[in-house]
Amino acid sequence: MSELLKALRSLPQRVEKQHTVCIEGRQITVSLEQKKEILSKGEQSYHWVSPTKFEPKPPPKPKAKFSVLVKADKGYSFEDNDIHWPKGIVENGETWLTESE
């Protein structure tokens, strides 16, 4: 029995696993909690701030598109100035123009 214990004691220590992630082509060693967070959000959603520090990319700003009624050389005329009741197409009328932010 003592030989078995000696053999168990003589076994090499287990090396602790290193957790690595690849951000923009560069490998970095991180903690297990950081790796779980990065993998849940995706490695592509992080960027480098400095040579040793990284952070999540800011979310993209939504680009809203909306129509605006503007004066034009040729455009609509409306019944009682109600945009839901166009009368016809006239000179110096109003038309819809799509703008984006």
N, C-alpha and C positions, 0 to 999 in steps of 0.2 A: 504494500500500500504506500509505503514511503517512497518507493521508486516512482510510482505514478504521480505523487505530489511533486517530486523533484522534476519530473518531465514536464508537468504543467507549469511549474515556476520558470523553467528554462525556455519556454516558448517566447518568441519575440512579442513585444507589446503591439497591439493593434494601432495602426496609424489612423489618426482621425481624418475623415474624408474632407477634402477641400471642395467647396462649392464654387463653381466658376460659371460666369455668364458671358455672353458675347454681345457687346454693345457697339454698334457701328464698326464691326470688324475687329475690335480689340477685346481680348480676354481679360477678365478681372476676377479675383477671388473675393467672394462676399460671404456673409453669414447665411445660415439656412433660412432665417426669416426674410432677409432681403431677396434671396433667390426665389422663394415662394411668391413674394410680391411681384418681382420682375416677371416671372413666368406667368402669373395670373393676368397681368396687364399686357404682356408681350414685350420681347426684347426690342422690337422696332419702335416702341413708344417711349424710349429713353434716348437722351442725347448727352454728350459730354459738355460740362460747363468749364472745367479746367482739366489739366492732364491727369488729375487724380480723383476728380469729383464728377458724378453724373446725377441727373435728375430727370423726372418725367417731362416729356415735351408738353408745351401748353396746348390745350385743345384748339382746333381750328375755329376761327370765327365764322359764323354762318353768314352767307352772302344772300341777303334778302333782295328779291326782285318784286317790284310793284309798279302798277300803271298809274300815270298821272295825266289829268286832263289839261292840255295846253292849247294855246291859240296857234293856228297854222294858216298857211295860205289857202289850203283846201281842206275842209273838215265838215263835221256834222253841225246841224242846227237842231235845237231841242224844243219840244213842245212845252211851254210854260217853264223853261229852264230846268226841266227834269231830265237828268241824264239817262233815265230808263225809257224815255220816249223820244227817240230821234225822228225828226221830221224829214230830213234829207241831207244831201251833200251840197254845200254852198261854198262860195269864196269867203275867206276870212272867218272860217268856222273854228270849231274845236275838235281836236283829235286826241286819241289815247297814245301816250308815249311810255314805253317800258324803261324804267331806270333801275339801277342796282346800287347798293351801298358799297 
